Amino acid sequence: MNERIRELAEQAGLESFYVEYSPWQVEFEKFAELIVRECAKVCRDQPNIYAMKVASDICATSIEEHFGVAN
């Protein structure tokens, strides 16, 4: 995960879930990763019209890169 996840956790008042050595850190990071992957999947699952498919794949990859989730 990257710094953006930490910033969003702080904005949501969840900084205690995302501190180093927190017992919840692993679960929180997995939860955040699952949300990012689900958003990317929504992009990838758009209709397979070639021009749109390329754009939706780029969108999905951009989302994953922005949040530091390797595909």
PQR file of N, CA, C, O and H, with PARSE charges and radii, in Angstrom:
ATOM      1  N   MET A   1       0.835  -1.177   0.000 -0.4000 1.5000
ATOM      2  CA  MET A   1       0.000   0.000   0.000 -0.0000 2.0000
ATOM      3  C   MET A   1       0.877   1.236   0.000  0.5500 1.7000
ATOM      4  O   MET A   1       2.051   1.183   0.368 -0.5500 1.4000
ATOM      5  N   ASN A   2       0.304   2.330  -0.409 -0.4000 1.5000
ATOM      6  CA  ASN A   2       1.114   3.542  -0.459 -0.0000 2.0000
ATOM      7  C   ASN A   2       0.596   4.611   0.505  0.5500 1.7000
ATOM      8  O   ASN A   2      -0.340   4.377   1.270 -0.5500 1.4000
ATOM      9  H   ASN A   2      -0.649   2.373  -0.708  0.4000 1.0000
ATOM     10  N   GLU A   3       1.194   5.731   0.453 -0.4000 1.5000
ATOM     11  CA  GLU A   3       0.872   6.834   1.360 -0.0000 2.0000
ATOM     12  C   GLU A   3      -0.578   7.291   1.208  0.5500 1.7000
ATOM     13  O   GLU A   3      -1.174   7.771   2.173 -0.5500 1.4000
ATOM     14  H   GLU A   3       1.955   5.920  -0.168  0.4000 1.0000
ATOM     15  N   ARG A   4      -1.153   7.151   0.015 -0.4000 1.5000
ATOM     16  CA  ARG A   4      -2.542   7.601  -0.197 -0.0000 2.0000
ATOM     17  C   ARG A   4      -3.514   6.819   0.690  0.5500 1.7000
ATOM     18  O   ARG A   4      -4.474   7.391   1.207 -0.5500 1.4000
ATOM     19  H   ARG A   4      -0.669   6.761  -0.769  0.4000 1.0000
ATOM     20  N   ILE A   5      -3.276   5.521   0.870 -0.4000 1.5000
ATOM     21  CA  ILE A   5      -4.120   4.716   1.752 -0.0000 2.0000
ATOM     22  C   ILE A   5      -4.039   5.249   3.174  0.5500 1.7000
ATOM     23  O   ILE A   5      -5.055   5.373   3.857 -0.5500 1.4000
ATOM     24  H   ILE A   5      -2.497   5.056   0.450  0.4000 1.0000
ATOM     25  N   ARG A   6      -2.826   5.564   3.615 -0.4000 1.5000
ATOM     26  CA  ARG A   6      -2.641   6.107   4.967 -0.0000 2.0000
ATOM     27  C   ARG A   6      -3.383   7.438   5.116  0.5500 1.7000
ATOM     28  O   ARG A   6      -4.029   7.674   6.137 -0.5500 1.4000
ATOM     29  H   ARG A   6      -2.001   5.463   3.060  0.4000 1.0000
ATOM     30  N   GLU A   7      -3.296   8.305   4.110 -0.4000 1.5000
ATOM     31  CA  GLU A   7      -3.974   9.600   4.167 -0.0000 2.0000
ATOM     32  C   GLU A   7      -5.491   9.420   4.262  0.5500 1.7000
ATOM     33  O   GLU A   7      -6.153  10.107   5.041 -0.5500 1.4000
ATOM     34  H   GLU A   7      -2.771   8.114   3.280  0.4000 1.0000
ATOM     35  N   LEU A   8      -6.032   8.503   3.474 -0.4000 1.5000
ATOM     36  CA  LEU A   8      -7.470   8.260   3.507 -0.0000 2.0000
ATOM     37  C   LEU A   8      -7.900   7.679   4.853  0.5500 1.7000
ATOM     38  O   LEU A   8      -8.967   8.017   5.366 -0.5500 1.4000
ATOM     39  H   LEU A   8      -5.495   7.945   2.842  0.4000 1.0000
ATOM     40  N   ALA A   9      -7.074   6.810   5.419 -0.4000 1.5000
ATOM     41  CA  ALA A   9      -7.374   6.250   6.747 -0.0000 2.0000
ATOM     42  C   ALA A   9      -7.419   7.356   7.785  0.5500 1.7000
ATOM     43  O   ALA A   9      -8.298   7.369   8.647 -0.5500 1.4000
ATOM     44  H   ALA A   9      -6.208   6.535   5.003  0.4000 1.0000
ATOM     45  N   GLU A  10      -6.483   8.276   7.705 -0.4000 1.5000
ATOM     46  CA  GLU A  10      -6.468   9.403   8.644 -0.0000 2.0000
ATOM     47  C   GLU A  10      -7.708  10.271   8.479  0.5500 1.7000
ATOM     48  O   GLU A  10      -8.312  10.685   9.468 -0.5500 1.4000
ATOM     49  H   GLU A  10      -5.769   8.265   7.005  0.4000 1.0000
ATOM     50  N   GLN A  11      -8.094  10.551   7.224 -0.4000 1.5000
ATOM     51  CA  GLN A  11      -9.283  11.370   6.976 -0.0000 2.0000
ATOM     52  C   GLN A  11     -10.541  10.700   7.524  0.5500 1.7000
ATOM     53  O   GLN A  11     -11.477  11.375   7.950 -0.5500 1.4000
ATOM     54  H   GLN A  11      -7.603  10.214   6.420  0.4000 1.0000
ATOM     55  N   ALA A  12     -10.553   9.372   7.510 -0.4000 1.5000
ATOM     56  CA  ALA A  12     -11.712   8.631   8.006 -0.0000 2.0000
ATOM     57  C   ALA A  12     -11.653   8.389   9.509  0.5500 1.7000
ATOM     58  O   ALA A  12     -12.547   7.766  10.081 -0.5500 1.4000
ATOM     59  H   ALA A  12      -9.792   8.823   7.164  0.4000 1.0000
ATOM     60  N   GLY A  13     -10.594   8.886  10.146 -0.4000 1.5000
ATOM     61  CA  GLY A  13     -10.452   8.686  11.579 -0.0000 2.0000
ATOM     62  C   GLY A  13      -9.971   7.299  11.952  0.5500 1.7000
ATOM     63  O   GLY A  13     -10.188   6.845  13.076 -0.5500 1.4000
ATOM     64  H   GLY A  13      -9.867   9.393   9.681  0.4000 1.0000
ATOM     65  N   LEU A  14      -9.321   6.626  11.020 -0.4000 1.5000
ATOM     66  CA  LEU A  14      -8.874   5.246  11.242 -0.0000 2.0000
ATOM     67  C   LEU A  14      -7.367   5.128  11.388  0.5500 1.7000
ATOM     68  O   LEU A  14      -6.804   4.059  11.150 -0.5500 1.4000
ATOM     69  H   LEU A  14      -9.145   6.996  10.108  0.4000 1.0000
ATOM     70  N   GLU A  15      -6.711   6.206  11.774 -0.4000 1.5000
ATOM     71  CA  GLU A  15      -5.257   6.147  11.868 -0.0000 2.0000
ATOM     72  C   GLU A  15      -4.771   5.068  12.835  0.5500 1.7000
ATOM     73  O   GLU A  15      -3.671   4.541  12.668 -0.5500 1.4000
ATOM     74  H   GLU A  15      -7.168   7.074  11.967  0.4000 1.0000
ATOM     75  N   SER A  16      -5.573   4.737  13.835 -0.4000 1.5000
ATOM     76  CA  SER A  16      -5.155   3.693  14.781 -0.0000 2.0000
ATOM     77  C   SER A  16      -5.132   2.314  14.134  0.5500 1.7000
ATOM     78  O   SER A  16      -4.463   1.410  14.636 -0.5500 1.4000
ATOM     79  H   SER A  16      -6.467   5.164  13.971  0.4000 1.0000
ATOM     80  N   PHE A  17      -5.855   2.136  13.021 -0.4000 1.5000
ATOM     81  CA  PHE A  17      -5.832   0.865  12.310 -0.0000 2.0000
ATOM     82  C   PHE A  17      -4.626   0.765  11.385  0.5500 1.7000
ATOM     83  O   PHE A  17      -4.273  -0.327  10.942 -0.5500 1.4000
ATOM     84  H   PHE A  17      -6.398   2.869  12.612  0.4000 1.0000
ATOM     85  N   TYR A  18      -4.004   1.878  11.096 -0.4000 1.5000
ATOM     86  CA  TYR A  18      -2.946   1.893  10.093 -0.0000 2.0000
ATOM     87  C   TYR A  18      -1.642   2.418  10.670  0.5500 1.7000
ATOM     88  O   TYR A  18      -0.911   3.141   9.992 -0.5500 1.4000
ATOM     89  H   TYR A  18      -4.291   2.766  11.457  0.4000 1.0000
ATOM     90  N   VAL A  19      -1.349   2.075  11.881 -0.4000 1.5000
ATOM     91  CA  VAL A  19      -0.066   2.440  12.470 -0.0000 2.0000
ATOM     92  C   VAL A  19       0.833   1.215  12.463  0.5500 1.7000
ATOM     93  O   VAL A  19       0.356   0.081  12.508 -0.5500 1.4000
ATOM     94  H   VAL A  19      -1.942   1.488  12.432  0.4000 1.0000
ATOM     95  N   GLU A  20       2.128   1.451  12.406 -0.4000 1.5000
ATOM     96  CA  GLU A  20       3.068   0.352  12.393 -0.0000 2.0000
ATOM     97  C   GLU A  20       2.886  -0.510  13.626  0.5500 1.7000
ATOM     98  O   GLU A  20       2.713   0.001  14.733 -0.5500 1.4000
ATOM     99  H   GLU A  20       2.515   2.372  12.370  0.4000 1.0000
ATOM    100  N   TYR A  21       2.925  -1.794  13.435 -0.4000 1.5000
ATOM    101  CA  TYR A  21       2.823  -2.791  14.506 -0.0000 2.0000
ATOM    102  C   TYR A  21       1.445  -2.861  15.155  0.5500 1.7000
ATOM    103  O   TYR A  21       1.297  -3.475  16.211 -0.5500 1.4000
ATOM    104  H   TYR A  21       3.065  -2.209  12.536  0.4000 1.0000
ATOM    105  N   SER A  22       0.446  -2.251  14.552 -0.4000 1.5000
ATOM    106  CA  SER A  22      -0.918  -2.402  15.054 -0.0000 2.0000
ATOM    107  C   SER A  22      -1.370  -3.835  14.756  0.5500 1.7000
ATOM    108  O   SER A  22      -1.045  -4.377  13.700 -0.5500 1.4000
ATOM    109  H   SER A  22       0.567  -1.752  13.694  0.4000 1.0000
ATOM    110  N   PRO A  23      -2.108  -4.445  15.669 -0.5600 1.5000
ATOM    111  CA  PRO A  23      -2.603  -5.798  15.380  0.2800 2.0000
ATOM    112  C   PRO A  23      -3.585  -5.817  14.212  0.5500 1.7000
ATOM    113  O   PRO A  23      -3.848  -6.872  13.635 -0.5500 1.4000
ATOM    114  N   TRP A  24      -4.118  -4.662  13.869 -0.4000 1.5000
ATOM    115  CA  TRP A  24      -5.084  -4.566  12.772 -0.0000 2.0000
ATOM    116  C   TRP A  24      -4.457  -4.167  11.447  0.5500 1.7000
ATOM    117  O   TRP A  24      -5.150  -4.139  10.429 -0.5500 1.4000
ATOM    118  H   TRP A  24      -3.904  -3.805  14.338  0.4000 1.0000
ATOM    119  N   GLN A  25      -3.176  -3.861  11.429 -0.4000 1.5000
ATOM    120  CA  GLN A  25      -2.557  -3.322  10.220 -0.0000 2.0000
ATOM    121  C   GLN A  25      -2.683  -4.260   9.027  0.5500 1.7000
ATOM    122  O   GLN A  25      -3.054  -3.822   7.938 -0.5500 1.4000
ATOM    123  H   GLN A  25      -2.613  -3.884  12.255  0.4000 1.0000
ATOM    124  N   VAL A  26      -2.386  -5.525   9.211 -0.4000 1.5000
ATOM    125  CA  VAL A  26      -2.442  -6.480   8.093 -0.0000 2.0000
ATOM    126  C   VAL A  26      -3.862  -6.584   7.564  0.5500 1.7000
ATOM    127  O   VAL A  26      -4.081  -6.566   6.353 -0.5500 1.4000
ATOM    128  H   VAL A  26      -2.084  -5.880  10.096  0.4000 1.0000
ATOM    129  N   GLU A  27      -4.828  -6.693   8.468 -0.4000 1.5000
ATOM    130  CA  GLU A  27      -6.223  -6.791   8.038 -0.0000 2.0000
ATOM    131  C   GLU A  27      -6.682  -5.515   7.344  0.5500 1.7000
ATOM    132  O   GLU A  27      -7.398  -5.576   6.344 -0.5500 1.4000
ATOM    133  H   GLU A  27      -4.650  -6.708   9.452  0.4000 1.0000
ATOM    134  N   PHE A  28      -6.279  -4.366   7.862 -0.4000 1.5000
ATOM    135  CA  PHE A  28      -6.653  -3.090   7.247 -0.0000 2.0000
ATOM    136  C   PHE A  28      -6.073  -2.979   5.843  0.5500 1.7000
ATOM    137  O   PHE A  28      -6.772  -2.581   4.911 -0.5500 1.4000
ATOM    138  H   PHE A  28      -5.697  -4.316   8.674  0.4000 1.0000
ATOM    139  N   GLU A  29      -4.798  -3.328   5.689 -0.4000 1.5000
ATOM    140  CA  GLU A  29      -4.166  -3.253   4.373 -0.0000 2.0000
ATOM    141  C   GLU A  29      -4.838  -4.203   3.394  0.5500 1.7000
ATOM    142  O   GLU A  29      -5.027  -3.847   2.231 -0.5500 1.4000
ATOM    143  H   GLU A  29      -4.230  -3.651   6.446  0.4000 1.0000
ATOM    144  N   LYS A  30      -5.203  -5.405   3.836 -0.4000 1.5000
ATOM    145  CA  LYS A  30      -5.884  -6.362   2.967 -0.0000 2.0000
ATOM    146  C   LYS A  30      -7.251  -5.825   2.564  0.5500 1.7000
ATOM    147  O   LYS A  30      -7.650  -5.954   1.407 -0.5500 1.4000
ATOM    148  H   LYS A  30      -5.050  -5.694   4.781  0.4000 1.0000
ATOM    149  N   PHE A  31      -7.975  -5.222   3.510 -0.4000 1.5000
ATOM    150  CA  PHE A  31      -9.276  -4.638   3.219 -0.0000 2.0000
ATOM    151  C   PHE A  31      -9.149  -3.532   2.170  0.5500 1.7000
ATOM    152  O   PHE A  31      -9.916  -3.493   1.208 -0.5500 1.4000
ATOM    153  H   PHE A  31      -7.652  -5.118   4.450  0.4000 1.0000
ATOM    154  N   ALA A  32      -8.184  -2.638   2.357 -0.4000 1.5000
ATOM    155  CA  ALA A  32      -7.963  -1.552   1.402 -0.0000 2.0000
ATOM    156  C   ALA A  32      -7.597  -2.113   0.030  0.5500 1.7000
ATOM    157  O   ALA A  32      -8.080  -1.623  -0.990 -0.5500 1.4000
ATOM    158  H   ALA A  32      -7.561  -2.669   3.139  0.4000 1.0000
ATOM    159  N   GLU A  33      -6.751  -3.133   0.002 -0.4000 1.5000
ATOM    160  CA  GLU A  33      -6.350  -3.749  -1.265 -0.0000 2.0000
ATOM    161  C   GLU A  33      -7.558  -4.358  -1.973  0.5500 1.7000
ATOM    162  O   GLU A  33      -7.691  -4.222  -3.189 -0.5500 1.4000
ATOM    163  H   GLU A  33      -6.358  -3.532   0.831  0.4000 1.0000
ATOM    164  N   LEU A  34      -8.427  -5.020  -1.239 -0.4000 1.5000
ATOM    165  CA  LEU A  34      -9.620  -5.624  -1.842 -0.0000 2.0000
ATOM    166  C   LEU A  34     -10.538  -4.568  -2.448  0.5500 1.7000
ATOM    167  O   LEU A  34     -11.115  -4.790  -3.513 -0.5500 1.4000
ATOM    168  H   LEU A  34      -8.318  -5.130  -0.251  0.4000 1.0000
ATOM    169  N   ILE A  35     -10.680  -3.431  -1.787 -0.4000 1.5000
ATOM    170  CA  ILE A  35     -11.502  -2.353  -2.334 -0.0000 2.0000
ATOM    171  C   ILE A  35     -10.888  -1.823  -3.628  0.5500 1.7000
ATOM    172  O   ILE A  35     -11.598  -1.614  -4.611 -0.5500 1.4000
ATOM    173  H   ILE A  35     -10.212  -3.252  -0.922  0.4000 1.0000
ATOM    174  N   VAL A  36      -9.579  -1.608  -3.633 -0.4000 1.5000
ATOM    175  CA  VAL A  36      -8.906  -1.104  -4.836 -0.0000 2.0000
ATOM    176  C   VAL A  36      -9.062  -2.101  -5.972  0.5500 1.7000
ATOM    177  O   VAL A  36      -9.366  -1.708  -7.098 -0.5500 1.4000
ATOM    178  H   VAL A  36      -9.001  -1.778  -2.835  0.4000 1.0000
ATOM    179  N   ARG A  37      -8.860  -3.379  -5.699 -0.4000 1.5000
ATOM    180  CA  ARG A  37      -9.008  -4.410  -6.745 -0.0000 2.0000
ATOM    181  C   ARG A  37     -10.441  -4.462  -7.278  0.5500 1.7000
ATOM    182  O   ARG A  37     -10.647  -4.659  -8.476 -0.5500 1.4000
ATOM    183  H   ARG A  37      -8.612  -3.699  -4.785  0.4000 1.0000
ATOM    184  N   GLU A  38     -11.423  -4.289  -6.406 -0.4000 1.5000
ATOM    185  CA  GLU A  38     -12.818  -4.301  -6.841 -0.0000 2.0000
ATOM    186  C   GLU A  38     -13.102  -3.111  -7.760  0.5500 1.7000
ATOM    187  O   GLU A  38     -13.806  -3.259  -8.759 -0.5500 1.4000
ATOM    188  H   GLU A  38     -11.255  -4.129  -5.433  0.4000 1.0000
ATOM    189  N   CYS A  39     -12.568  -1.945  -7.436 -0.4000 1.5000
ATOM    190  CA  CYS A  39     -12.732  -0.766  -8.300 -0.0000 2.0000
ATOM    191  C   CYS A  39     -12.088  -1.001  -9.662  0.5500 1.7000
ATOM    192  O   CYS A  39     -12.671  -0.670 -10.694 -0.5500 1.4000
ATOM    193  H   CYS A  39     -11.997  -1.824  -6.624  0.4000 1.0000
ATOM    194  N   ALA A  40     -10.898  -1.566  -9.662 -0.4000 1.5000
ATOM    195  CA  ALA A  40     -10.213  -1.862 -10.925 -0.0000 2.0000
ATOM    196  C   ALA A  40     -11.012  -2.885 -11.734  0.5500 1.7000
ATOM    197  O   ALA A  40     -11.076  -2.794 -12.959 -0.5500 1.4000
ATOM    198  H   ALA A  40     -10.425  -1.835  -8.824  0.4000 1.0000
ATOM    199  N   LYS A  41     -11.615  -3.851 -11.056 -0.4000 1.5000
ATOM    200  CA  LYS A  41     -12.418  -4.875 -11.738 -0.0000 2.0000
ATOM    201  C   LYS A  41     -13.633  -4.250 -12.415  0.5500 1.7000
ATOM    202  O   LYS A  41     -14.014  -4.659 -13.512 -0.5500 1.4000
ATOM    203  H   LYS A  41     -11.563  -3.925 -10.060  0.4000 1.0000
ATOM    204  N   VAL A  42     -14.237  -3.269 -11.770 -0.4000 1.5000
ATOM    205  CA  VAL A  42     -15.377  -2.579 -12.382 -0.0000 2.0000
ATOM    206  C   VAL A  42     -14.953  -1.970 -13.715  0.5500 1.7000
ATOM    207  O   VAL A  42     -15.691  -2.055 -14.696 -0.5500 1.4000
ATOM    208  H   VAL A  42     -13.928  -2.936 -10.879  0.4000 1.0000
ATOM    209  N   CYS A  43     -13.777  -1.360 -13.758 -0.4000 1.5000
ATOM    210  CA  CYS A  43     -13.268  -0.800 -15.013 -0.0000 2.0000
ATOM    211  C   CYS A  43     -13.060  -1.892 -16.050  0.5500 1.7000
ATOM    212  O   CYS A  43     -13.488  -1.765 -17.198 -0.5500 1.4000
ATOM    213  H   CYS A  43     -13.177  -1.292 -12.961  0.4000 1.0000
ATOM    214  N   ARG A  44     -12.397  -2.967 -15.634 -0.4000 1.5000
ATOM    215  CA  ARG A  44     -12.072  -4.042 -16.577 -0.0000 2.0000
ATOM    216  C   ARG A  44     -13.315  -4.777 -17.079  0.5500 1.7000
ATOM    217  O   ARG A  44     -13.292  -5.334 -18.177 -0.5500 1.4000
ATOM    218  H   ARG A  44     -12.049  -3.070 -14.702  0.4000 1.0000
ATOM    219  N   ASP A  45     -14.375  -4.790 -16.316 -0.4000 1.5000
ATOM    220  CA  ASP A  45     -15.581  -5.530 -16.687 -0.0000 2.0000
ATOM    221  C   ASP A  45     -16.526  -4.743 -17.593  0.5500 1.7000
ATOM    222  O   ASP A  45     -17.637  -5.197 -17.866 -0.5500 1.4000
ATOM    223  H   ASP A  45     -14.394  -4.338 -15.424  0.4000 1.0000
ATOM    224  N   GLN A  46     -16.106  -3.585 -18.054 -0.4000 1.5000
ATOM    225  CA  GLN A  46     -16.938  -2.802 -18.960 -0.0000 2.0000
ATOM    226  C   GLN A  46     -17.078  -3.556 -20.284  0.5500 1.7000
ATOM    227  O   GLN A  46     -16.266  -4.433 -20.580 -0.5500 1.4000
ATOM    228  H   GLN A  46     -15.203  -3.216 -17.832  0.4000 1.0000
ATOM    229  N   PRO A  47     -18.097  -3.226 -21.086 -0.5600 1.5000
ATOM    230  CA  PRO A  47     -18.317  -3.939 -22.352  0.2800 2.0000
ATOM    231  C   PRO A  47     -17.035  -4.018 -23.187  0.5500 1.7000
ATOM    232  O   PRO A  47     -16.236  -3.081 -23.215 -0.5500 1.4000
ATOM    233  N   ASN A  48     -16.860  -5.135 -23.853 -0.4000 1.5000
ATOM    234  CA  ASN A  48     -15.641  -5.398 -24.606 -0.0000 2.0000
ATOM    235  C   ASN A  48     -15.702  -4.823 -26.024  0.5500 1.7000
ATOM    236  O   ASN A  48     -15.547  -5.546 -27.008 -0.5500 1.4000
ATOM    237  H   ASN A  48     -17.509  -5.896 -23.831  0.4000 1.0000
ATOM    238  N   ILE A  49     -15.925  -3.538 -26.105 -0.4000 1.5000
ATOM    239  CA  ILE A  49     -15.803  -2.824 -27.374 -0.0000 2.0000
ATOM    240  C   ILE A  49     -14.365  -2.357 -27.402  0.5500 1.7000
ATOM    241  O   ILE A  49     -13.928  -1.685 -26.468 -0.5500 1.4000
ATOM    242  H   ILE A  49     -16.050  -2.951 -25.306  0.4000 1.0000
ATOM    243  N   TYR A  50     -13.614  -2.686 -28.437 -0.4000 1.5000
ATOM    244  CA  TYR A  50     -12.157  -2.548 -28.416 -0.0000 2.0000
ATOM    245  C   TYR A  50     -11.672  -1.218 -27.863  0.5500 1.7000
ATOM    246  O   TYR A  50     -10.845  -1.202 -26.951 -0.5500 1.4000
ATOM    247  H   TYR A  50     -13.969  -3.232 -29.196  0.4000 1.0000
ATOM    248  N   ALA A  51     -12.158  -0.112 -28.384 -0.4000 1.5000
ATOM    249  CA  ALA A  51     -11.671   1.197 -27.934 -0.0000 2.0000
ATOM    250  C   ALA A  51     -11.988   1.411 -26.461  0.5500 1.7000
ATOM    251  O   ALA A  51     -11.177   1.962 -25.718 -0.5500 1.4000
ATOM    252  H   ALA A  51     -12.830  -0.125 -29.125  0.4000 1.0000
ATOM    253  N   MET A  52     -13.157   0.978 -26.048 -0.4000 1.5000
ATOM    254  CA  MET A  52     -13.525   1.125 -24.643 -0.0000 2.0000
ATOM    255  C   MET A  52     -12.727   0.175 -23.764  0.5500 1.7000
ATOM    256  O   MET A  52     -12.365   0.523 -22.640 -0.5500 1.4000
ATOM    257  H   MET A  52     -13.816   0.531 -26.652  0.4000 1.0000
ATOM    258  N   LYS A  53     -12.448  -1.041 -24.278 -0.4000 1.5000
ATOM    259  CA  LYS A  53     -11.715  -2.029 -23.494 -0.0000 2.0000
ATOM    260  C   LYS A  53     -10.310  -1.539 -23.193  0.5500 1.7000
ATOM    261  O   LYS A  53      -9.830  -1.705 -22.073 -0.5500 1.4000
ATOM    262  H   LYS A  53     -12.742  -1.324 -25.191  0.4000 1.0000
ATOM    263  N   VAL A  54      -9.652  -0.947 -24.154 -0.4000 1.5000
ATOM    264  CA  VAL A  54      -8.314  -0.401 -23.932 -0.0000 2.0000
ATOM    265  C   VAL A  54      -8.372   0.690 -22.872  0.5500 1.7000
ATOM    266  O   VAL A  54      -7.545   0.718 -21.960 -0.5500 1.4000
ATOM    267  H   VAL A  54     -10.043  -0.811 -25.064  0.4000 1.0000
ATOM    268  N   ALA A  55      -9.341   1.582 -22.989 -0.4000 1.5000
ATOM    269  CA  ALA A  55      -9.477   2.668 -22.021 -0.0000 2.0000
ATOM    270  C   ALA A  55      -9.800   2.123 -20.631  0.5500 1.7000
ATOM    271  O   ALA A  55      -9.272   2.619 -19.636 -0.5500 1.4000
ATOM    272  H   ALA A  55     -10.013   1.559 -23.730  0.4000 1.0000
ATOM    273  N   SER A  56     -10.654   1.115 -20.555 -0.4000 1.5000
ATOM    274  CA  SER A  56     -11.015   0.571 -19.242 -0.0000 2.0000
ATOM    275  C   SER A  56      -9.848  -0.166 -18.605  0.5500 1.7000
ATOM    276  O   SER A  56      -9.693  -0.129 -17.384 -0.5500 1.4000
ATOM    277  H   SER A  56     -11.082   0.712 -21.364  0.4000 1.0000
ATOM    278  N   ASP A  57      -9.019  -0.840 -19.410 -0.4000 1.5000
ATOM    279  CA  ASP A  57      -7.812  -1.487 -18.882 -0.0000 2.0000
ATOM    280  C   ASP A  57      -6.815  -0.446 -18.364  0.5500 1.7000
ATOM    281  O   ASP A  57      -6.185  -0.643 -17.325 -0.5500 1.4000
ATOM    282  H   ASP A  57      -9.145  -0.870 -20.401  0.4000 1.0000
ATOM    283  N   ILE A  58      -6.680   0.649 -19.091 -0.4000 1.5000
ATOM    284  CA  ILE A  58      -5.788   1.731 -18.653 -0.0000 2.0000
ATOM    285  C   ILE A  58      -6.317   2.327 -17.347  0.5500 1.7000
ATOM    286  O   ILE A  58      -5.546   2.609 -16.429 -0.5500 1.4000
ATOM    287  H   ILE A  58      -7.192   0.809 -19.935  0.4000 1.0000
ATOM    288  N   CYS A  59      -7.626   2.514 -17.271 -0.4000 1.5000
ATOM    289  CA  CYS A  59      -8.246   3.037 -16.050 -0.0000 2.0000
ATOM    290  C   CYS A  59      -7.973   2.102 -14.879  0.5500 1.7000
ATOM    291  O   CYS A  59      -7.574   2.557 -13.807 -0.5500 1.4000
ATOM    292  H   CYS A  59      -8.252   2.284 -18.016  0.4000 1.0000
ATOM    293  N   ALA A  60      -8.178   0.820 -15.064 -0.4000 1.5000
ATOM    294  CA  ALA A  60      -7.964  -0.159 -13.989 -0.0000 2.0000
ATOM    295  C   ALA A  60      -6.515  -0.163 -13.535  0.5500 1.7000
ATOM    296  O   ALA A  60      -6.240  -0.182 -12.335 -0.5500 1.4000
ATOM    297  H   ALA A  60      -8.502   0.450 -15.935  0.4000 1.0000
ATOM    298  N   THR A  61      -5.599  -0.147 -14.469 -0.4000 1.5000
ATOM    299  CA  THR A  61      -4.175  -0.137 -14.134 -0.0000 2.0000
ATOM    300  C   THR A  61      -3.808   1.146 -13.402  0.5500 1.7000
ATOM    301  O   THR A  61      -3.012   1.117 -12.463 -0.5500 1.4000
ATOM    302  H   THR A  61      -5.822  -0.132 -15.443  0.4000 1.0000
ATOM    303  N   SER A  62      -4.373   2.260 -13.816 -0.4000 1.5000
ATOM    304  CA  SER A  62      -4.106   3.538 -13.148 -0.0000 2.0000
ATOM    305  C   SER A  62      -4.583   3.523 -11.706  0.5500 1.7000
ATOM    306  O   SER A  62      -3.899   4.038 -10.821 -0.5500 1.4000
ATOM    307  H   SER A  62      -5.020   2.284 -14.578  0.4000 1.0000
ATOM    308  N   ILE A  63      -5.745   2.941 -11.461 -0.4000 1.5000
ATOM    309  CA  ILE A  63      -6.262   2.828 -10.099 -0.0000 2.0000
ATOM    310  C   ILE A  63      -5.317   1.994  -9.252  0.5500 1.7000
ATOM    311  O   ILE A  63      -4.957   2.389  -8.143 -0.5500 1.4000
ATOM    312  H   ILE A  63      -6.300   2.522 -12.180  0.4000 1.0000
ATOM    313  N   GLU A  64      -4.914   0.838  -9.772 -0.4000 1.5000
ATOM    314  CA  GLU A  64      -4.007  -0.041  -9.030 -0.0000 2.0000
ATOM    315  C   GLU A  64      -2.673   0.631  -8.738  0.5500 1.7000
ATOM    316  O   GLU A  64      -2.153   0.524  -7.627 -0.5500 1.4000
ATOM    317  H   GLU A  64      -5.207   0.517 -10.673  0.4000 1.0000
ATOM    318  N   GLU A  65      -2.122   1.316  -9.716 -0.4000 1.5000
ATOM    319  CA  GLU A  65      -0.845   2.005  -9.527 -0.0000 2.0000
ATOM    320  C   GLU A  65      -0.980   3.139  -8.518  0.5500 1.7000
ATOM    321  O   GLU A  65      -0.091   3.341  -7.691 -0.5500 1.4000
ATOM    322  H   GLU A  65      -2.544   1.403 -10.618  0.4000 1.0000
ATOM    323  N   HIS A  66      -2.077   3.876  -8.579 -0.4000 1.5000
ATOM    324  CA  HIS A  66      -2.279   5.009  -7.681 -0.0000 2.0000
ATOM    325  C   HIS A  66      -2.265   4.570  -6.222  0.5500 1.7000
ATOM    326  O   HIS A  66      -1.745   5.273  -5.355 -0.5500 1.4000
ATOM    327  H   HIS A  66      -2.799   3.712  -9.252  0.4000 1.0000
ATOM    328  N   PHE A  67      -2.843   3.398  -5.961 -0.4000 1.5000
ATOM    329  CA  PHE A  67      -2.910   2.899  -4.584 -0.0000 2.0000
ATOM    330  C   PHE A  67      -1.834   1.873  -4.259  0.5500 1.7000
ATOM    331  O   PHE A  67      -1.827   1.306  -3.166 -0.5500 1.4000
ATOM    332  H   PHE A  67      -3.265   2.827  -6.665  0.4000 1.0000
ATOM    333  N   GLY A  68      -0.922   1.630  -5.199 -0.4000 1.5000
ATOM    334  CA  GLY A  68       0.191   0.729  -4.929 -0.0000 2.0000
ATOM    335  C   GLY A  68      -0.191  -0.721  -4.811  0.5500 1.7000
ATOM    336  O   GLY A  68       0.413  -1.473  -4.047 -0.5500 1.4000
ATOM    337  H   GLY A  68      -0.928   2.091  -6.087  0.4000 1.0000
ATOM    338  N   VAL A  69      -1.208  -1.121  -5.577 -0.4000 1.5000
ATOM    339  CA  VAL A  69      -1.648  -2.513  -5.571 -0.0000 2.0000
ATOM    340  C   VAL A  69      -1.165  -3.165  -6.861  0.5500 1.7000
ATOM    341  O   VAL A  69      -1.626  -2.822  -7.949 -0.5500 1.4000
ATOM    342  H   VAL A  69      -1.698  -0.510  -6.199  0.4000 1.0000
ATOM    343  N   ALA A  70      -0.245  -4.096  -6.735 -0.4000 1.5000
ATOM    344  CA  ALA A  70       0.278  -4.782  -7.919 -0.0000 2.0000
ATOM    345  C   ALA A  70      -0.784  -5.704  -8.490  0.5500 1.7000
ATOM    346  O   ALA A  70      -1.519  -6.361  -7.753 -0.5500 1.4000
ATOM    347  H   ALA A  70       0.129  -4.375  -5.851  0.4000 1.0000
ATOM    348  N   ASN A  71      -0.854  -5.742  -9.808 -0.4000 1.5000
ATOM    349  CA  ASN A  71      -1.830  -6.604 -10.465 -0.0000 2.0000
ATOM    350  C   ASN A  71      -1.270  -7.968 -10.687  0.5500 1.7000
ATOM    351  O   ASN A  71      -1.953  -8.835 -11.232 -0.5500 1.4000
ATOM    352  H   ASN A  71      -0.257  -5.208 -10.406  0.4000 1.0000
TER
END
